[in-house]
Structures are given as C-alpha cells and as structure tokens.
Amino acid sequence: MVTPAHIVPEWYFLPYYAILRSIPDKLGGVIAMFGSLVVLFLLPWLNTSEIRSSAFRPIHRKFFWLLVVDCFILGWIGGEAPETPYLEIGQLATLYYFVYFLLIIPFLGF
C-alpha cells in the first residue's frame, strides 16, 4: 500500500516531513528525521561559546537567520509533491540544517 503523493501532514510537521523525504533510503530518512529532533536536545552541549547572546556575535546572527529561512524552506518543500526540483532543494535545506547544528554552532564557539 502506497500513500498518495497529494496527502501531506499538518503544517507544523512539514519541515520534518521534508527531511524524511530528502533521504532516498527509507531507514536513512527516518534516522535523519529523528536526528533533527535529537540535535535540538544536544544543543546545550554543542554550543561552546562563552557568550550566549547573538547580540554580541554578528557572524552567528547571520547563520541563525539563514537557519530561520532554511526552516521556512523545509516547510514549503514538505508541502510540495516529491518531484525533481523540490527534492534537490529539500536535500540542500536538510544539509544546511544539520551543518548548522553539528558544525557551525560548535566552531563559532571557539
């Protein structure tokens, strides 16, 4: 049984649905979807900066606003049909989501 392509989840699940669909392997997509939640729980340990406020960290502020735009893009892509331009955009948005939390946040703290 296959779910029709026009059925999408509620709006608040669309970014996670886009992450799920951006990985071609089903198990990899599920791991990435749950990994996107786990990385939020790990954020207190990933942020190694002495200064917690972005008001005094202009480089971090730019990357943060890129993350906000990225989340809106993931929400938009999650509501679209799984076709060729949307799949590639979703993969790039998913890549930036994980790069932000796993690479940018720790390295900006040094």
Biotite code that builds the C-alpha atoms (Angstrom):
import biotite.structure as struc

atoms = struc.array([
    struc.Atom([0.000, 0.000, 0.000], chain_id="A", res_id=1, res_name="MET", atom_name="CA", element="C"),
    struc.Atom([1.406, 3.401, -1.009], chain_id="A", res_id=2, res_name="VAL", atom_name="CA", element="C"),
    struc.Atom([0.266, 6.767, 0.323], chain_id="A", res_id=3, res_name="THR", atom_name="CA", element="C"),
    struc.Atom([-0.872, 9.116, -2.463], chain_id="A", res_id=4, res_name="PRO", atom_name="CA", element="C"),
    struc.Atom([1.546, 11.969, -3.199], chain_id="A", res_id=5, res_name="ALA", atom_name="CA", element="C"),
    struc.Atom([-1.031, 14.721, -2.620], chain_id="A", res_id=6, res_name="HIS", atom_name="CA", element="C"),
    struc.Atom([-1.556, 13.785, 1.051], chain_id="A", res_id=7, res_name="ILE", atom_name="CA", element="C"),
    struc.Atom([0.698, 15.842, 3.317], chain_id="A", res_id=8, res_name="VAL", atom_name="CA", element="C"),
    struc.Atom([0.873, 16.201, 7.118], chain_id="A", res_id=9, res_name="PRO", atom_name="CA", element="C"),
    struc.Atom([-0.181, 19.263, 9.095], chain_id="A", res_id=10, res_name="GLU", atom_name="CA", element="C"),
    struc.Atom([1.840, 22.449, 8.645], chain_id="A", res_id=11, res_name="TRP", atom_name="CA", element="C"),
    struc.Atom([3.843, 22.014, 11.853], chain_id="A", res_id=12, res_name="TYR", atom_name="CA", element="C"),
    struc.Atom([5.168, 18.633, 10.679], chain_id="A", res_id=13, res_name="PHE", atom_name="CA", element="C"),
    struc.Atom([6.129, 19.783, 7.165], chain_id="A", res_id=14, res_name="LEU", atom_name="CA", element="C"),
    struc.Atom([9.834, 20.555, 7.888], chain_id="A", res_id=15, res_name="PRO", atom_name="CA", element="C"),
    struc.Atom([10.330, 17.094, 9.398], chain_id="A", res_id=16, res_name="TYR", atom_name="CA", element="C"),
    struc.Atom([8.420, 15.541, 6.503], chain_id="A", res_id=17, res_name="TYR", atom_name="CA", element="C"),
    struc.Atom([10.770, 17.328, 4.083], chain_id="A", res_id=18, res_name="ALA", atom_name="CA", element="C"),
    struc.Atom([13.782, 15.949, 5.979], chain_id="A", res_id=19, res_name="ILE", atom_name="CA", element="C"),
    struc.Atom([12.229, 12.472, 5.850], chain_id="A", res_id=20, res_name="LEU", atom_name="CA", element="C"),
    struc.Atom([11.719, 12.689, 2.084], chain_id="A", res_id=21, res_name="ARG", atom_name="CA", element="C"),
    struc.Atom([15.103, 14.246, 1.310], chain_id="A", res_id=22, res_name="SER", atom_name="CA", element="C"),
    struc.Atom([16.967, 10.997, 2.083], chain_id="A", res_id=23, res_name="ILE", atom_name="CA", element="C"),
    struc.Atom([16.335, 8.369, -0.647], chain_id="A", res_id=24, res_name="PRO", atom_name="CA", element="C"),
    struc.Atom([16.711, 5.434, 1.751], chain_id="A", res_id=25, res_name="ASP", atom_name="CA", element="C"),
    struc.Atom([13.655, 4.894, 3.983], chain_id="A", res_id=26, res_name="LYS", atom_name="CA", element="C"),
    struc.Atom([15.632, 3.968, 7.085], chain_id="A", res_id=27, res_name="LEU", atom_name="CA", element="C"),
    struc.Atom([18.059, 6.826, 6.492], chain_id="A", res_id=28, res_name="GLY", atom_name="CA", element="C"),
    struc.Atom([15.156, 9.253, 6.198], chain_id="A", res_id=29, res_name="GLY", atom_name="CA", element="C"),
    struc.Atom([13.655, 8.074, 9.470], chain_id="A", res_id=30, res_name="VAL", atom_name="CA", element="C"),
    struc.Atom([17.043, 8.347, 11.195], chain_id="A", res_id=31, res_name="ILE", atom_name="CA", element="C"),
    struc.Atom([17.532, 11.861, 9.790], chain_id="A", res_id=32, res_name="ALA", atom_name="CA", element="C"),
    struc.Atom([14.049, 12.908, 10.873], chain_id="A", res_id=33, res_name="MET", atom_name="CA", element="C"),
    struc.Atom([14.597, 11.760, 14.452], chain_id="A", res_id=34, res_name="PHE", atom_name="CA", element="C"),
    struc.Atom([18.165, 13.055, 14.326], chain_id="A", res_id=35, res_name="GLY", atom_name="CA", element="C"),
    struc.Atom([16.796, 16.517, 13.591], chain_id="A", res_id=36, res_name="SER", atom_name="CA", element="C"),
    struc.Atom([14.987, 16.361, 16.923], chain_id="A", res_id=37, res_name="LEU", atom_name="CA", element="C"),
    struc.Atom([17.898, 14.824, 18.816], chain_id="A", res_id=38, res_name="VAL", atom_name="CA", element="C"),
    struc.Atom([20.232, 17.588, 17.648], chain_id="A", res_id=39, res_name="VAL", atom_name="CA", element="C"),
    struc.Atom([17.914, 20.135, 19.298], chain_id="A", res_id=40, res_name="LEU", atom_name="CA", element="C"),
    struc.Atom([18.214, 18.288, 22.606], chain_id="A", res_id=41, res_name="PHE", atom_name="CA", element="C"),
    struc.Atom([22.014, 18.242, 22.244], chain_id="A", res_id=42, res_name="LEU", atom_name="CA", element="C"),
    struc.Atom([22.214, 21.970, 21.598], chain_id="A", res_id=43, res_name="LEU", atom_name="CA", element="C"),
    struc.Atom([23.243, 22.960, 25.159], chain_id="A", res_id=44, res_name="PRO", atom_name="CA", element="C"),
    struc.Atom([26.344, 20.773, 24.817], chain_id="A", res_id=45, res_name="TRP", atom_name="CA", element="C"),
    struc.Atom([27.047, 21.706, 21.194], chain_id="A", res_id=46, res_name="LEU", atom_name="CA", element="C"),
    struc.Atom([27.110, 25.439, 21.902], chain_id="A", res_id=47, res_name="ASN", atom_name="CA", element="C"),
    struc.Atom([30.616, 26.020, 23.246], chain_id="A", res_id=48, res_name="THR", atom_name="CA", element="C"),
    struc.Atom([30.549, 29.829, 23.188], chain_id="A", res_id=49, res_name="SER", atom_name="CA", element="C"),
    struc.Atom([31.199, 31.812, 26.335], chain_id="A", res_id=50, res_name="GLU", atom_name="CA", element="C"),
    struc.Atom([28.762, 34.478, 25.106], chain_id="A", res_id=51, res_name="ILE", atom_name="CA", element="C"),
    struc.Atom([25.232, 33.088, 24.757], chain_id="A", res_id=52, res_name="ARG", atom_name="CA", element="C"),
    struc.Atom([23.605, 36.170, 23.237], chain_id="A", res_id=53, res_name="SER", atom_name="CA", element="C"),
    struc.Atom([23.654, 36.701, 19.487], chain_id="A", res_id=54, res_name="SER", atom_name="CA", element="C"),
    struc.Atom([23.654, 40.452, 20.034], chain_id="A", res_id=55, res_name="ALA", atom_name="CA", element="C"),
    struc.Atom([27.438, 40.321, 20.504], chain_id="A", res_id=56, res_name="PHE", atom_name="CA", element="C"),
    struc.Atom([28.080, 37.637, 17.870], chain_id="A", res_id=57, res_name="ARG", atom_name="CA", element="C"),
    struc.Atom([27.365, 39.115, 14.419], chain_id="A", res_id=58, res_name="PRO", atom_name="CA", element="C"),
    struc.Atom([28.602, 36.077, 12.461], chain_id="A", res_id=59, res_name="ILE", atom_name="CA", element="C"),
    struc.Atom([26.353, 33.774, 14.465], chain_id="A", res_id=60, res_name="HIS", atom_name="CA", element="C"),
    struc.Atom([23.427, 36.134, 13.881], chain_id="A", res_id=61, res_name="ARG", atom_name="CA", element="C"),
    struc.Atom([23.810, 35.789, 10.096], chain_id="A", res_id=62, res_name="LYS", atom_name="CA", element="C"),
    struc.Atom([23.958, 31.995, 10.291], chain_id="A", res_id=63, res_name="PHE", atom_name="CA", element="C"),
    struc.Atom([20.939, 31.975, 12.618], chain_id="A", res_id=64, res_name="PHE", atom_name="CA", element="C"),
    struc.Atom([18.799, 33.970, 10.195], chain_id="A", res_id=65, res_name="TRP", atom_name="CA", element="C"),
    struc.Atom([19.876, 31.598, 7.430], chain_id="A", res_id=66, res_name="LEU", atom_name="CA", element="C"),
    struc.Atom([18.583, 28.767, 9.633], chain_id="A", res_id=67, res_name="LEU", atom_name="CA", element="C"),
    struc.Atom([15.240, 30.542, 10.038], chain_id="A", res_id=68, res_name="VAL", atom_name="CA", element="C"),
    struc.Atom([14.956, 30.894, 6.250], chain_id="A", res_id=69, res_name="VAL", atom_name="CA", element="C"),
    struc.Atom([16.026, 27.244, 5.922], chain_id="A", res_id=70, res_name="ASP", atom_name="CA", element="C"),
    struc.Atom([13.214, 26.121, 8.234], chain_id="A", res_id=71, res_name="CYS", atom_name="CA", element="C"),
    struc.Atom([10.674, 28.025, 6.137], chain_id="A", res_id=72, res_name="PHE", atom_name="CA", element="C"),
    struc.Atom([12.111, 26.423, 3.002], chain_id="A", res_id=73, res_name="ILE", atom_name="CA", element="C"),
    struc.Atom([11.821, 22.977, 4.607], chain_id="A", res_id=74, res_name="LEU", atom_name="CA", element="C"),
    struc.Atom([8.200, 23.725, 5.487], chain_id="A", res_id=75, res_name="GLY", atom_name="CA", element="C"),
    struc.Atom([7.472, 24.809, 1.925], chain_id="A", res_id=76, res_name="TRP", atom_name="CA", element="C"),
    struc.Atom([9.228, 21.776, 0.416], chain_id="A", res_id=77, res_name="ILE", atom_name="CA", element="C"),
    struc.Atom([7.401, 19.410, 2.770], chain_id="A", res_id=78, res_name="GLY", atom_name="CA", element="C"),
    struc.Atom([4.085, 20.529, 1.307], chain_id="A", res_id=79, res_name="GLY", atom_name="CA", element="C"),
    struc.Atom([5.147, 20.124, -2.317], chain_id="A", res_id=80, res_name="GLU", atom_name="CA", element="C"),
    struc.Atom([4.974, 16.996, -4.438], chain_id="A", res_id=81, res_name="ALA", atom_name="CA", element="C"),
    struc.Atom([8.126, 14.835, -4.437], chain_id="A", res_id=82, res_name="PRO", atom_name="CA", element="C"),
    struc.Atom([9.314, 15.956, -7.864], chain_id="A", res_id=83, res_name="GLU", atom_name="CA", element="C"),
    struc.Atom([12.724, 16.805, -9.219], chain_id="A", res_id=84, res_name="THR", atom_name="CA", element="C"),
    struc.Atom([13.331, 20.454, -8.294], chain_id="A", res_id=85, res_name="PRO", atom_name="CA", element="C"),
    struc.Atom([11.775, 20.101, -4.840], chain_id="A", res_id=86, res_name="TYR", atom_name="CA", element="C"),
    struc.Atom([13.769, 17.018, -3.901], chain_id="A", res_id=87, res_name="LEU", atom_name="CA", element="C"),
    struc.Atom([17.103, 18.738, -4.563], chain_id="A", res_id=88, res_name="GLU", atom_name="CA", element="C"),
    struc.Atom([16.043, 21.882, -2.696], chain_id="A", res_id=89, res_name="ILE", atom_name="CA", element="C"),
    struc.Atom([14.951, 19.702, 0.227], chain_id="A", res_id=90, res_name="GLY", atom_name="CA", element="C"),
    struc.Atom([18.275, 17.890, 0.260], chain_id="A", res_id=91, res_name="GLN", atom_name="CA", element="C"),
    struc.Atom([20.215, 21.164, 0.341], chain_id="A", res_id=92, res_name="LEU", atom_name="CA", element="C"),
    struc.Atom([17.960, 22.554, 3.083], chain_id="A", res_id=93, res_name="ALA", atom_name="CA", element="C"),
    struc.Atom([18.365, 19.367, 5.122], chain_id="A", res_id=94, res_name="THR", atom_name="CA", element="C"),
    struc.Atom([22.123, 19.526, 4.683], chain_id="A", res_id=95, res_name="LEU", atom_name="CA", element="C"),
    struc.Atom([22.247, 23.118, 5.964], chain_id="A", res_id=96, res_name="TYR", atom_name="CA", element="C"),
    struc.Atom([20.026, 22.203, 8.932], chain_id="A", res_id=97, res_name="TYR", atom_name="CA", element="C"),
    struc.Atom([22.480, 19.565, 10.128], chain_id="A", res_id=98, res_name="PHE", atom_name="CA", element="C"),
    struc.Atom([25.590, 21.578, 9.196], chain_id="A", res_id=99, res_name="VAL", atom_name="CA", element="C"),
    struc.Atom([24.316, 24.485, 11.274], chain_id="A", res_id=100, res_name="TYR", atom_name="CA", element="C"),
    struc.Atom([23.835, 22.450, 14.429], chain_id="A", res_id=101, res_name="PHE", atom_name="CA", element="C"),
    struc.Atom([26.727, 19.998, 14.098], chain_id="A", res_id=102, res_name="LEU", atom_name="CA", element="C"),
    struc.Atom([29.454, 22.204, 12.545], chain_id="A", res_id=103, res_name="LEU", atom_name="CA", element="C"),
    struc.Atom([28.664, 25.917, 12.637], chain_id="A", res_id=104, res_name="ILE", atom_name="CA", element="C"),
    struc.Atom([27.470, 26.171, 16.254], chain_id="A", res_id=105, res_name="ILE", atom_name="CA", element="C"),
    struc.Atom([30.448, 24.306, 17.779], chain_id="A", res_id=106, res_name="PRO", atom_name="CA", element="C"),
    struc.Atom([33.077, 26.061, 15.614], chain_id="A", res_id=107, res_name="PHE", atom_name="CA", element="C"),
    struc.Atom([31.725, 29.563, 16.209], chain_id="A", res_id=108, res_name="LEU", atom_name="CA", element="C"),
    struc.Atom([32.187, 28.974, 19.932], chain_id="A", res_id=109, res_name="GLY", atom_name="CA", element="C"),
    struc.Atom([35.968, 28.869, 19.718], chain_id="A", res_id=110, res_name="PHE", atom_name="CA", element="C"),
])
